[in-house]
Amino acid sequence: MAAPLDMEPAALSLELLPTDPLLLILSFLDYRDLMSCCYLSRRLNQLSSHDPLWKRHCKKYWLISDAEKSQRNQSWKAIFISTYSDLGRYIQYYATLKKAWDDLEKYLGQRCPRMIGSLKESVREEDLDAVEAQIGCKLPDDYRCSFRIHNGQKLVVPGLMGSMALSNHYRSEDLLDIDTAAGGFQQRLGLKQCLPLTFCIHTGLSQYMALESVEGRNKYEIFYQCPDQMARNPSAIDMFITGTSYLEWFTSYVNKVVTGGYPIIRDQIFRYVHDKECVATTGDITVSVSTSFLPELSSVHPPHYFFTYRIRIEMSKDALPEKACQLDSRYWRITNAKGDVEEVQGPGVVGEFPIISPGRVYEYTSCTTFSTTSGYMEGYYTFHCLYYKDKFFNVTIPRFHMVCPTFKVSTARMVSISDYADVEVCLFILF
């Protein structure tokens, strides 16, 4: 018998819905919405407390593993809530920074184990609050979050943030702990409200983070200071920009390290950048080049941009023994951004005449300067065969480019010392 047409269907009750579809729907909710469900009804409170729902959030935001969960002997929901109560303000940064630190520690543990011992344990929230009170500036949350994982490192050599070495110059940058950084906080003209992030014991070089948008800097911008050597005003500070935020600056550096973008040499990280296309093979010999910009030896005024390059010369291990040869001379063609060309020819390389044989690798480091912000080099080596001494041949050196990072220039350089009180520093981005 058909139901009367005027009979209304029974209201659909949440209590009558099956559990499994509801749990599936809840599994798509973010932690905020899932927590809100706890307060809507008794049924949703029970369902939203279903422990597997919180496993995804613990792994996504806090990188909690199953093994760590077993050690804590807590439910996934309890772990999420307790971790959130401690680190909740950093939830948008924590997973990214924790992964970067974990990847870096794993990589260094295999290749630079002694560097791991220089890392400091995390700091507490109250320690970071105390530093803010000391310097009178707020620290960005991504910076605070990183120091909740590791409080920088001890002042040791080599430094975590990379090294660079030439015959008469060495730089190795430590990641400063929070107290040392606070002690170096700047309030002087040219570096007002800037916090040092790194420090090199040998050169005194630091990378700074601007905590406020003053003197033309963007808030949280990271840079190397470069005093204007031609300015009448000592507060005229040019800047080589290295990052737009702590998160971007730190994670991009770590990514280059753990992907092999920076080589490990003598148990330390060297900040040479290798362009994979910058390789040339002549017969059995391959030449590849990596480069680095040295801000501590560069200046904007006068224009002097200092670069170092590392060259690797390798003979194939499959080459015949009679292919062994010795390098006699080098030829360079150096071109700056204006198209000006300089040619250099001379005996050997860095005072040496290396012998190359099957499977052998020879590497050396040299440097050059440009009066323009970029330039490139190319050329060839001349070798003679050891078995056929009257046989000479050239080996191509691939063209490699060197480019100064983005920098900002202070117009305070034109202001006289007597005008300090009235000076307003204006900065222009140059590319």
Secondary structure by P-SEA (a helix, b strand, c coil): cccccccccccccccccccaaaaaaaaaccaaaaaaaccccaaaaaaaaccccaaaaaaacccccaaaaaaacccaaaaaaaaaaacccccccaaaaaaaaaaaaaaaaaccaaaaaaccccccaaaaaaaaaaacccccaaaaaaaaacccccccccccccccccccbbbbbccccaaaaaaacccccccccccccbbbccccbbbbbbcccccccccccccccccccccccccbbbbbcccccaaaaaaaaaaaaaacccccccccccccccccccccccccbbbbbbbbbbccccccccbbbbbbbbbbbbcccccccccbbbbcbbbbbbbccccbbbbbbbcccccccccccccbbbbbccccccccccccccbbbbbbbcccccccbbbbbcbbbbbbccccccccccccccccccbbbbbbbcc
